[in-house]
Amino acid sequence: FELRFTDNIHSDGNWGGAHPDLVGKRMIVQVTNIGYDVSGAHSFDIQIPGAGQGIFTNGCPAQFAGFSSGDFDCDNNYGGGGSAA
């Protein structure tokens, strides 16, 4: 799938629209996951390294012994790390 980032706001005016830095850009999505922690007819997760684990926080610690969930997303499950440091 190809996602195109726009500045369109949903008809109820309460949500939607990409960040201004993303408007006009596109992303080719190869791996998607509904996740079941989102709602709405057009909702899904895009799996981006370092962008937060969402509701499912057991996968990374199970694969990498000695690390906690927060080690993988800076203790920010919905947004991930704030810097590359």
Beta strands, then each sheet from edge to edge (+ up, - down):
strand 1: 2-4
strand 2: 26-28
strand 3: 32-33
strand 4: 45-46
sheet 1: 1+ 2-
sheet 2: 3+ 4-
end
